[in-house]
Amino acid sequence: MKLFLVLAAFLSVCWAQYNPNTQPGRTSIVHLFEWRWADIAAECERYLAPNGFGGVQISPPSESVVLSNPYRPWWERYQPISYNLCSRSGTASELKDMVTRCNNVGVRIYVDAVINHMSGATAGSGTHSSCGTFFNAAARSFPSVPYSAMDFNDGKCRTYSGDIENYNDIYQVRDCRLVSLLDLALEKEYVRGKAADYLNSLIDIGVAGFRVDACKHMWPGDLNAVYSRIKPLNTKWFPSGSKAFIYQEVIDLGGEGIKASEYFGLGRVTEFKYSAKVGIVFRKWNGEKLAYLRNWGEGWAFMPSDRALVFVDNHDNQRGHGPGGDSVLTFWDSRLYKMASGFMLAHPYGVTRVMSSFRWPRYIENGKDKNDWVGPPSYSDGRTKPVPINPDSTCGDGWVCEHRWRQIKNMVMFRNVVNGQPFSNWWDNGGNQVAFGRGNKGFIVFNNDDWNLDVTLQTGLPAGLYCDVISGQEDGGRCTGSQISVEGDGRARFQISNTAEDPFIAIHVNAKL
C-alpha cells in the first residue's frame, strides 16, 4: 500500500506538468504575440474572461538585446541578455500587475521562456538592451545574471562555424549555436540554477506555466534538472502543490535525429505536424480531402493527444520560419483560416492555442518574405503601440486580433461546452463536406467543396432550435445568425453554400434558443 501511495503521488506530480491549470469550463490558450502587459491586463478583464478563454501565452518578458539592423525585429525578444523582467512589453511592475489582474478574472498566464541561449554572438557590447543593462556578447559576458564564457558550450561544439551544420547530428543540435545564438551549458549546475531562478521569479508573481523555447536544442536530462527546481504555483490563485504547465517547442516533422517523443516525459510538446497537415488538407493540396480527417490525431501519426499542444499557425511559421512552408494557414487566408481554426477547436485532440497576430508589410521575392523580421506596430522610437479596440470589437493600428473574430471566439466557447464529450456522429460525402459531433453537447458541419451542401444528419443533440455560432450568436434569446432545428430523433437539416463567407455551421447546447 505504501508503495502504491508513493507511486500515485509521483504520477500526480508528473501529470501536473501536462495540465494547463485553467479554471473549470475553460480550455484554450491565446497567444497575444508582442502585446504590451497593460493591454493584456485590459484584454483579460474586458474580453478573454467573459468569452471563456483559459489563458494567454505572452512574449518573452526577460531583458533582451535592442537591435537596429534590421530595426527592432520581433525576434530580438528571443535574444536575452539578462533575466531582468523588463521588455518592450513593459516593466516588471506592469508584468506583475497584468498577471494579478488576469488571474483575478480566471485567465492564466503562460510565459514564453528562453533558457537555451542568450543573445547572438555578433550582438556587440554595450547597453543596447531593453533595460539598459551592459553586456558583451563577444566576451560571453552577461553580468546581470551573471554569465561568463565558462557558462557556454563554445568548447563543446565540434563544428567549424560553432553553429549547427547538420540537424541529423544530435550533438550539434544540442551543443552548438542555433543561428549564432550563444548556447548555454545547461549541464552545469550553476547555469541550471540561474535558469530555474528565472522561472521561479515568474512563478512567484503568479504565472501558470511556460512555453519553453528551442527545447530540441537542449538535452532532455538538462531540462528535467531545471524543471525539477520549479516551485509549486502561487497559492493565491492555485491549489496547494499545483505544478507549472510546461509545453515545449520541439519541431519534429520526421527525418531528423531528434524526436519529439524524447520530451514527452517532461511536459507537453508543440505538435508542428498538426499545423502543417491541417493547412494541406483545407487547401486541398496533394489530393487531400476533409473526409480523410475521420481519424485525425494519432491516426495521422501525431503524438498522443495527452502530450500535444496544437495550433493552426504560430508566430514563426506564419512568417515562413520553421516547418510547414506555404501550407500553413494564417490570417492572410482568412476564410480557410477560420474553417481550420473551427475544426481544431471542435475536435478533441490536444490542448489548443489560438494565434493573435499583427500585420506587417509582406514583400515576397523568390518565394521568401523579405519583411519577415518586422516587429509589432510601433512608434518611431521603437515603443510598441497600444492595441486599440474598434466599435465592432475588432482591433486597429495593425493588430489583427484573430481571437476577436466572432467565428474563432465562438468556437473557443464551443470547445468549453463540449469538453470531455466523445468524438461522435461522423459524416462525410467522400470529399470535402464533413460533419461530426461531440457527444450530446455540440455538432459542426463543413463545406469545403465547390458545390452546395444540403444534407440531413444525426447530430446527437436534444430536440430544439439552435443558433449557428459561426454566422452569428445567441444574444438575449435572439439569434443574430442562421438557425438550425433539431428534431426529436436528433436529426437536423444543414444547408451551406460553397460561396458563403464562412462555409461551416456549429451548434451547441448553450446556443439553444
Beta strands, then each sheet from edge to edge (+ up, - down):
strand 1: 29-32
strand 2: 55-58
strand 3: 108-113
strand 4: 117-120
strand 5: 125-126
strand 6: 135-136
strand 7: 181-183
strand 8: 209-212
strand 9: 245-248
strand 10: 268-270
strand 11: 308-310
strand 12: 351-356
strand 13: 364-365
strand 14: 368-369
strand 15: 423-428
strand 16: 433-438
strand 17: 442-447
strand 18: 453-458
strand 19: 464-467
strand 20: 474-475
strand 21: 478-479
strand 22: 483-486
strand 23: 491-496
strand 24: 504-508
sheet 1: 1+ 2+ 3+ 8+ 9+ 10+ 11+ 12+ 1+
sheet 2: 4+ 7-
sheet 3: 5+ 6-
sheet 4: 13+ 14-
sheet 5: 15+ 16- 17+ 24-
sheet 6: 18+ 23-
sheet 7: 19+ 22-
sheet 8: 20+ 21-
end
